[in-house]
């Protein structure tokens, strides 16, 4: 079999998340069905860098599929296009308008969309203007009813950086570790005044980004002090005072991978689940 890498974007409003589920419209299910039609084979199973929740969007999602070399080479048909370029064009003709494959190519040796990744980056967007969110952006931006101060939010976010047990900000899943390394968490305003939180980590556990954003918003609007999110983190258990921010404000922006010679090594290392007190790469990639 031949492994192909797909770069994917989707508007998550009308999807029940990434992961295929019976009787639910999901990104994985729609995309696998489309691939099966174009490749004229059983729908290949997709492995994704990060499984997004219902309502979460993606601009830079990455996944892979293993397909037969004959099916791959047959994609261009009579055209002179390369198989990857032809696949992107043909998928655009069968996919619904809220999901697109933006690039397709044969994956380098050792590539695994999930386990080879070294970081995932999300952006959460908040409109704290008196009139709320721009109507044209209402599906990607949270309309927040209080003004927020980004300076104190960044001070609070800095206290969460590094490797920690993020159990206080994760929805528990049996057998899944909650230890993560938070690489970046900072707020800034875009040219339109939207407050944007850029959050980057080796991986995220379920609901982590949205829970951290929810905690930071309460700091920014003055309801909590700057040390409160770090105090919650130190407790290592879910705090009912932390409100998980709505899904629609969150977009997966990018996934990072090491140089090609290191892909296989990274994938092997990432299959070792990091346990408390150990500095190893987590195999979990549940996303918020």
Buried (B, 14 or more C-beta within 10 A) or exposed (E): EBBBBBBBBBBBBEBBBBBBEEEEBBBBBBBBBBBBBBBEBEBBEBBBBBBBBBBBBBBBBBBBBEBEEEBBEBBBEEEEBBBBBBBBBBBEEEBEEBBBBBEBBBBBEBBBBBBBBBBBBBBBBBBBBEEBBBEEEBBBBBBBEEEBBBEBBBEBBEBBBEBBBBBBBBBEEEEBBBBBBBBEBBBEEEEEEBBBBBBBBBBBBBBBBBBBBBBBBBBBBEEBEBEBBBEBBEEEEBBEEBEBBBBBBBBBBBBBBBEEEBBBEBBBBBEEBBEEEEEEBBBBBBBB
